Amino acid sequence: MDKKTISRDGTPIAYERHGDGPTVVLVGGAMCTGATLAPLAEALSDRFGAVTYDRRGRGGSGDTAPFAVAREVEDIAALIEASGGSAALYGISSGGALALAATASGLPVREVAVYETPFAVAEGAGKERAEYTERLTELLAQDRRGDAVELFLSLVGTPPEMIAGVRMSHAWPGMEAIAPTLAYDNAAMGDSRVPRERLAALSVPLLSIAGDASPAWMREAARTVAEAASNGSYRTLEGQTHMVDPQVLAPVLAEFFTTNG
């Protein structure tokens, strides 16, 4: 990240801008840094000024206690102000929940697109989220960062043998370093249910996307987000999972932002 802006509470937020067109701020999900979304930013950079950034507590950005989702909304506000005063937003996974919260807060957002924001749609899913929140809070309070990362990976369905492999990989120290921000993503998800009233109040165009190879509940959640919005649309991407290919996603986002911009 070669640039920094200062959020309202004094926290420095590191970011990069890819391209010179209309601004699109890309919001990563759990365990992501700005580098995670750099390939998508590059794929958009021929038509947009795609901004990637390290969310607070990650990479080159700072952090300031106490945390609140409103602080991350203020981070996005600072990025928009530093990038011309208005922007479209794109958020993936729990970053989508943050992008929706930022849009609903009244920031100068032209359009918002989200990919597979993992809101709960199944019976009993709220109970699972509450149990996860309680256990995550305990582990982070004890500074058991590795166990917190394992808990998150288990929540999203990573098999135990794969988790064991990740623990042995070169990526593990970096994952442990940003483990405290798992609480930030969890907070952004609220009670895990689709925020219907918030979405219904949005006036800007919203596109909710899912991969057709992702689990059915993720597609249902994405469709529900679009249906709850006053100006929402839903789209699936053929052959895509939660690990969406930037080269497949970028043209869909570009069309949406160009058509509605």
Buried (B, 14 or more C-beta within 10 A) or exposed (E): BEBBBEBEBEBBBBBBBBBEBBBBBBBBBBBBBBBBBBBBBBBBBEBBBBBBBBBBBBBBBBBEEEBEBEBBBBBBBBBBBBBEEBBBBBBBBBBBBBBBBBBBBEBEBBBBBBBBBBBBBEEEBEEEBEEBBEBBEEBBEEEBBBBBBBBBBEBEEBEEEEBEEBBEEEEBEBBBBBBBBBBBBBBBBBEBBBBEEBBEEBEBBBBBBBBEBBBEBBBBBBBBBBBBBEBBBBBBBEEBBBEBBBEBBBEBBBEBBBEBB
